[in-house]
Amino acid sequence: MGLRQHINMNLTQLLESKGIPVTGPGQKHFKSGWVHLNCPWCDDNKFHLGFSTAPVGRCFKCGRHGLTDTLKLLLRCTWNEARELSQTVCSAAPRRIEVPEVTTKTAVKLPAGSGPLLQRHQDYLQGRGFDPNEIEALWGVQGIGAVGDRPWSVVIPIFDEKGELATWQARDITGKGRSRYETCRIENGGADPKTLLYGLNLIRPESKLVIVTEGPIDTWRMGAGWAVATLGMDWSRTQLLTLAKRFETVAILFDNEPAAMAKGHELRDALFALGCEAIQGDLRDHGKKDAAELTNDEAEAIRQSLK
């Protein structure tokens, strides 16, 4: 029987049809409203992993796990097949989060000297595998030349969810600037970056899945309408609640370094706690240090795997 023929089953029926033992009424580990099974993520034979109405379960030995990832491991199926099953076997939709609307009433302006991309900016973007015309048109990116407070920088406007300019980042392209990135100061009219998710204004309202990266250039690689950035590996409660409110599945693709990976794990667990399915990608699988280093084909393969 193909997996698509199981989509009308509940979780207990699905697992039992595959010979996977679960607890039930009258059994030692039965708890009303919960399905308990041996956790495939750890050395468990005492039904420590439990799922209730949300697509996130908890193992009393090794912590929280997403239902999609668990079904993929148990059934040896693709992530897309597991995701489709997980969406149908839950007895209720995940709890949605109410988060106060963030307003960004600012008078922010792009830094002095900002204008159309010059040849040096275009060469920088092409050297990183981007089409300068596309980046300029889609993301509103501008450049600063030799004259100005931040010479030879790419200026990245950061918009709020409604598409209003809220702040900006300037990225030095020479390797000789006083810092790689500079962000508009709050006292100069910029919004707190940690109240924003870069790229959220380009996500379709009906989208239920999003890829979360660290920085704007990572988001460019993963694609407009697909990805957002937390503007650094440190994420805020506002960003967390916005993700949990807007999306059912969040794929985290932070940089390939221990501190960033740890922050990604923390974000995944926090989303789990709010009833949101979250998965964490590992750029080590591609031999890359961040999402921006992916080729367009590699980024497309990741997007396709999440459909």
C-alpha positions in Angstrom: 0.0 0.0 0.0 1.5 3.4 -1.0 1.9 6.1 1.5 -0.7 8.3 -0.1 -3.3 5.6 0.8 -2.7 6.3 4.5 -3.7 9.9 4.5 -7.2 9.2 5.9 -5.8 7.4 8.9 -5.0 8.8 12.3 -1.5 8.5 13.7 -2.2 5.4 15.6 -3.7 3.6 12.6 -0.8 4.8 10.4 1.9 3.5 12.7 0.1 0.2 13.4 -0.4 -0.4 9.7 3.4 -0.2 9.4 4.0 -2.6 12.3 5.2 0.1 14.6 3.9 -0.6 18.2 2.1 2.2 20.0 0.3 2.4 23.3 -3.4 2.2 23.6 -6.3 1.9 26.1 -5.4 -0.6 28.8 -1.7 -0.4 28.2 0.8 0.7 30.7 1.9 3.9 29.0 -1.5 4.9 27.6 -2.5 8.5 28.2 -5.8 9.8 26.8 -5.3 12.0 23.7 -1.7 10.9 23.2 0.0 8.4 21.0 3.2 7.0 22.5 5.8 5.0 20.7 9.4 3.9 21.1 11.5 6.9 20.2 13.6 6.3 17.0 15.9 9.2 18.0 17.4 7.5 21.0 17.9 4.0 22.5 14.3 3.7 23.7 12.1 0.7 24.3 9.7 2.1 26.8 7.4 4.3 24.6 9.0 7.6 25.7 8.0 9.6 22.6 4.5 11.0 22.7 2.4 13.0 20.2 -0.9 14.7 20.9 -2.7 17.2 18.6 0.2 19.3 17.4 2.9 18.1 14.9 5.5 18.3 17.6 6.2 15.5 20.1 8.3 15.1 23.2 10.6 12.2 24.2 11.1 12.1 28.0 14.7 11.0 27.3 16.0 13.1 24.4 13.6 16.1 24.0 11.3 17.5 21.4 10.9 16.1 17.8 8.8 17.1 14.8 6.3 14.7 13.5 7.4 15.1 9.9 11.1 14.2 10.8 10.0 11.3 12.9 7.7 9.8 10.2 10.5 10.3 7.7 12.8 8.3 9.9 10.3 5.6 10.8 8.8 5.1 7.4 12.0 5.7 5.4 10.0 8.0 3.0 10.8 11.4 1.6 10.4 14.6 3.6 7.5 15.7 1.3 5.6 12.4 1.9 6.2 12.6 5.6 5.0 16.2 5.7 1.8 15.4 3.9 1.1 12.5 6.3 1.9 14.6 9.4 -0.6 17.3 8.2 -3.4 14.7 8.0 -2.8 12.5 11.0 -2.9 15.2 13.6 -6.3 15.4 15.3 -6.2 19.2 15.5 -4.3 22.1 14.0 -1.3 23.4 16.0 -2.0 26.2 18.4 -1.7 29.5 16.7 0.0 32.4 18.4 -1.3 35.9 18.9 1.5 38.5 18.8 1.1 42.3 19.0 1.5 44.1 15.7 4.9 45.7 15.4 4.7 49.3 14.2 7.7 50.9 12.6 6.8 54.6 12.5 10.2 55.9 11.6 11.7 58.7 9.5 14.6 56.5 8.4 16.5 57.4 5.2 19.2 55.5 3.4 22.7 56.7 4.2 24.1 59.7 2.3 25.6 58.8 -1.1 23.2 55.9 -1.7 22.3 55.4 -5.4 22.3 53.0 -8.3 24.8 50.2 -8.2 28.1 51.1 -9.8 30.4 48.7 -11.7 32.4 47.8 -8.5 29.1 46.9 -6.7 28.0 44.8 -9.7 31.3 43.1 -9.8 31.1 42.2 -6.1 27.6 40.8 -6.5 28.5 38.8 -9.6 31.5 37.5 -7.8 29.2 36.0 -5.2 27.0 34.4 -7.8 24.1 37.0 -7.9 22.6 38.9 -10.8 23.1 42.6 -9.9 20.1 43.8 -11.9 17.8 41.3 -10.1 19.1 42.2 -6.7 18.7 45.9 -7.4 15.2 45.5 -8.7 13.8 42.9 -6.4 15.4 43.8 -3.1 15.9 47.6 -3.6 19.6 47.4 -3.0 21.7 50.5 -3.7 25.4 51.3 -3.5 27.7 54.0 -2.1 30.8 54.9 -4.1 34.1 56.5 -3.0 32.5 59.5 -1.4 30.5 59.2 1.8 30.6 58.0 5.4 30.6 54.3 4.3 32.6 54.3 1.1 32.2 51.3 -1.3 29.3 49.6 0.5 26.2 47.8 -0.7 23.2 49.4 1.0 20.5 46.9 1.9 17.0 48.4 2.7 15.1 46.5 5.4 11.4 46.8 5.2 8.7 45.9 7.7 5.9 43.4 6.9 3.9 46.0 5.1 6.8 47.0 2.8 7.7 50.3 4.6 11.3 51.1 5.0 12.2 50.4 8.6 16.0 50.4 8.7 19.0 49.5 6.6 22.3 47.7 6.6 25.5 48.8 4.7 27.8 46.0 3.7 31.5 46.9 3.0 32.7 45.3 -0.2 36.4 46.2 0.1 37.4 44.2 3.2 39.0 47.4 4.5 36.0 49.1 6.1 35.8 49.8 9.8 33.3 46.9 10.0 31.8 44.5 7.6 28.2 45.5 8.4 26.7 48.7 9.8 23.1 49.1 10.7 21.1 52.4 11.0 21.1 53.4 14.6 17.7 53.6 16.4 18.5 57.2 17.5 18.8 58.0 13.8 15.3 56.8 13.0 16.0 53.1 12.3 13.7 50.4 13.8 15.1 47.8 16.1 16.3 45.1 13.6 15.2 42.4 16.1 11.6 43.4 15.7 11.8 42.6 12.0 12.3 39.6 9.7 14.2 40.6 6.5 12.2 39.5 3.5 8.9 39.0 5.3 7.2 41.6 3.1 7.8 39.4 0.0 6.3 36.2 1.5 2.9 35.4 0.1 0.1 35.7 2.8 -1.0 32.1 2.1 2.5 30.6 2.5 2.7 28.1 5.4 6.4 27.4 5.1 9.5 29.6 5.4 13.2 29.2 5.4 15.0 31.2 8.1 18.6 32.4 7.5 20.9 34.7 9.4 21.5 37.5 7.0 20.1 39.3 4.0 22.6 37.9 1.5 21.7 34.3 2.7 18.0 35.3 2.1 18.8 36.4 -1.5 20.2 33.0 -2.2 17.3 31.1 -0.8 14.9 33.2 -2.8 12.3 36.0 -2.4 9.0 34.6 -1.2 10.8 31.6 0.4 13.1 33.0 3.0 13.5 35.5 5.8 16.5 36.5 7.9 16.8 37.2 11.6 19.6 39.7 10.9 22.2 37.8 12.9 22.3 34.5 14.7 20.7 36.0 17.8 16.9 35.9 17.4 14.4 37.8 19.5 11.1 36.8 21.1 9.3 39.1 18.7 10.9 37.3 15.7 10.0 33.9 17.3 6.4 34.8 17.8 6.1 36.2 14.3 7.4 33.0 12.8 5.0 30.9 15.0 2.0 33.0 14.1 2.6 33.2 10.4 3.9 29.7 9.5 3.2 26.1 10.2 6.7 24.8 9.2 10.0 26.7 9.6 13.2 25.4 8.1 16.2 26.9 9.9 19.4 27.3 7.8 21.9 29.2 10.0 25.6 29.4 9.4 27.9 26.4 9.7 29.7 27.3 12.9 29.1 25.9 16.4 27.6 29.1 17.9 25.2 29.7 15.0 24.1 26.0 15.0 23.4 26.2 18.7 21.3 29.3 18.2 19.4 27.4 15.4 18.7 24.5 17.8 17.4 27.0 20.4 15.1 28.5 17.8 13.9 25.1 16.7 13.1 24.1 20.2 11.3 27.4 21.0 9.2 26.9 17.8 8.4 23.3 18.9 7.2 24.6 22.3 4.8 26.9 20.5 3.3 24.0 18.4 5.1 25.0 15.2 6.9 22.3 13.2 10.6 23.2 12.8 13.5 21.5 11.1 17.2 22.5 11.1 19.3 22.2 8.0 23.0 21.5 8.1 25.2 23.4 5.6 28.0 20.9 6.3 26.1 18.6 4.1 26.9 21.0 1.2 30.4 21.9 2.4 29.3 25.6 2.8 29.8 28.0 5.7 26.5 29.9 5.1 23.5 29.8 2.8 25.0 32.6 0.6 27.7 30.2 -0.5 25.3 27.7 -2.0 25.0 27.6 -5.7 21.6 28.5 -7.2 21.1 24.8 -8.1 21.8 23.8 -4.5 19.4 26.4 -3.2 16.8 25.3 -5.6 17.2 21.6 -4.5 16.6 22.7 -0.9 13.5 24.6 -1.9 12.2 21.6 -3.9 12.8 19.3 -0.9 10.5 21.4 1.2 7.6 21.5 -1.2 
